[in-house]
Amino acid sequence: MDERSVAELFATLLAQTASKSDADARMYAALDNQGLLSRVTTHRYICRRGCPIATVYKVGAAVMLAVRDYKYSPGLNEAQSVESARAKNTLDGNRHWPAHVYDMTDLAEWGDDAGASIVCRHYRGVLTGKRVLEDSRDVAPGHPNKPTRL
């Protein structure tokens, strides 16, 4: 599957779904399930202990960031969210937060501080759209740079 085919698949998914975020998530799942994600990957982020936290890939002109699902510690989870939000938005109704896919090209248009939350057991922070675009600039899809250790 070449870059053009990936862009066409995304356009089809976008036409079939109710929201762009749903299309983004479905596109990531399709690429991952078909073993094609490595062909469009431009960068990766890992924590200081080597946990993969996020993958950057290109779909057409868009730079996307896929963030893995995660669990907060019980205390941090309670401090970061309210019970009704945890019940509605987590995978287990409490601490297991789902993976997300962000369009970093769109996010960068919101300003230098707009970003996506990324979390693992060893790291918690925000990747800005500007930084992700800089880290993946001039990188051919399928030939990612060395991962950035956060």
PyMOL commands that set and color helices and strands:
alter all, ss='L'
color gray80, all
select helices_A, chain A and resi 3-16+20-33+37-40+74-80+83-89+104-108+129-136
alter helices_A, ss='H'
color red, helices_A
select strands_A, chain A and resi 41-46+52-59+62-67+70-71+96-97+100-103+115-119+124-128+148-149
alter strands_A, ss='S'
color yellow, strands_A
deselect
rebuild
show_as cartoon
